[in-house]
Amino acid sequence: MSHETNESTEKDFTKNWVNSSRFLFYLQVFCILAFVLGGCYRLYNQRYKGKPDVEVQKSSQYKPEYK
């Protein structure tokens, strides 16, 4: 009977600090990696798509033309 309780304590998350710390480490690495990749994907989707074709008034150009 004590063998069963000892085995369940070894598999318990709160009792076995080696397995739990390994799990928490990999969970943290996965979360950071997901956050970084998500940020890169969002930056890629909202990237600068080039110079827009804007109509500038003739009077506000470097060499203005007046009527």
C-alpha positions in Angstrom: 0.0 0.0 0.0 2.8 2.4 0.8 4.3 1.6 -2.6 1.2 2.9 -4.4 1.2 6.2 -2.4 5.0 6.6 -3.0 4.5 6.1 -6.7 1.6 8.6 -6.9 3.7 11.1 -4.9 6.5 10.7 -7.4 4.2 11.5 -10.3 2.5 14.4 -8.5 3.3 17.7 -10.0 3.8 19.6 -6.7 6.0 16.9 -5.1 8.4 16.1 -7.9 10.3 19.4 -8.5 12.6 18.0 -11.1 9.8 17.1 -13.5 7.7 20.1 -12.7 10.6 22.5 -13.2 11.4 20.9 -16.5 7.8 21.2 -17.5 7.6 24.9 -16.4 10.8 25.6 -18.3 9.5 24.2 -21.5 6.2 25.9 -21.0 8.0 29.3 -20.5 10.1 28.7 -23.6 7.0 27.9 -25.7 5.2 31.0 -24.4 8.1 33.3 -25.2 8.6 31.7 -28.6 4.8 32.1 -29.4 4.9 35.7 -28.2 7.9 36.6 -30.4 6.6 34.8 -33.5 3.2 36.4 -33.0 4.8 39.8 -32.8 6.8 39.2 -35.9 3.8 38.1 -37.8 1.8 41.2 -36.7 4.7 43.5 -37.7 4.9 41.7 -41.1 1.2 42.2 -41.7 1.3 45.9 -40.8 4.6 46.6 -42.7 5.1 49.7 -44.8 3.9 48.9 -48.2 5.7 51.6 -50.2 5.3 55.2 -51.1 1.7 56.1 -51.7 0.7 58.1 -54.9 -0.4 61.3 -53.3 -1.7 64.3 -55.4 0.1 67.4 -54.2 -1.2 70.9 -54.9 0.8 72.8 -57.4 1.1 75.8 -55.0 2.7 73.8 -52.2 5.5 72.2 -54.2 9.2 73.1 -53.9 8.9 75.3 -57.0 5.2 76.4 -56.7 3.2 77.1 -59.8 0.4 79.7 -59.5 -2.4 80.3 -61.9 
